[in-house]
Amino acid sequence: MDANTERMPGDAEAFAAAAGMTDLYGRRIEIGSEITWRLDEWPVGRCSKDRVCGWRAGRVIVDHGGELVEVETDQILPF
């Protein structure tokens, strides 16, 4: 099978999460999209803007300075 069309476990959940993010953030978040996010333990005002690499178990995976980080959807900021 072609790698671009092969279905993988979790694809349906990832597509559902992306659709939910469209409703919440007013834009579709796809692989390659740039998102702003923050961790609760970070100081107020500290956030990071990184590119989406994929999804896993309802979380967004971003490239944070060469390190892949799983971001919960409630950590994504709407700007």
N, C-alpha and C positions, 0 to 999 in steps of 0.2 A: 504494500500500500504506500501511497505517497504520504510523506510526513506531514504535509500541509492539510490533508483531508482526513487523516486517521483520527478516529474518536478515541479519547483517552478517558479513564475513570476520573470523574470530577468535572468534566467539561460542562455538563448541564448546570452544575452548581455555580461554576465560574460565570457562565453566561447569565444566570439568574442574578448573581451578585452585581455584574456589570449593568444589567437593566435596572436594578434597584438603585445603583449609584447615579444613574441618569436622572431618576426621579428626585433623588436627594440633592445632587449637586448641580442639576440643570445642564449637564453635559455628559457625554458618554466617555467613560474611562476605558481605554483600550491599551493593548501592548504598545509601548512607545509614547503614550501620553505622559505629560509631566504633571505630577501631583505635589501638593504641599501637605506635609503631615508632621505630627509631633507625638512624642511619648509623654505619658502622664508624669513620669519622673523627671522630665526635663524642666529647667527653669521656665517660668512664664515668659512668653515671647520667643523662645527658642523653637525653631522649626526647621525642616529641611525640605528642599524642592528636588525631587528625583524622578527618574523615568520608570514607568511600569514595565516589568519584565514578564509578568505572568500572574497566575492565581494558584492558590493551593488551600484547600479546605476552607473556602470562604474568606481567605486573607489575600491581600494584594502583595505581590513580591516586587520590591523596588531595588534598583542598583544604587546603593548608598556609598559612593566613593570606592567602587570596586568590590564592595561586600553586598551580597544579596540579603535583604532584610524582609521579613514577613511583617506586614503592617495590617493591623485590625482596621476594619472599615470605619469604626468610630474614632480612629486617630487621624483620618483624612480631613483636611480643612477645605472649606468650600471656595478657596481662592488660589 
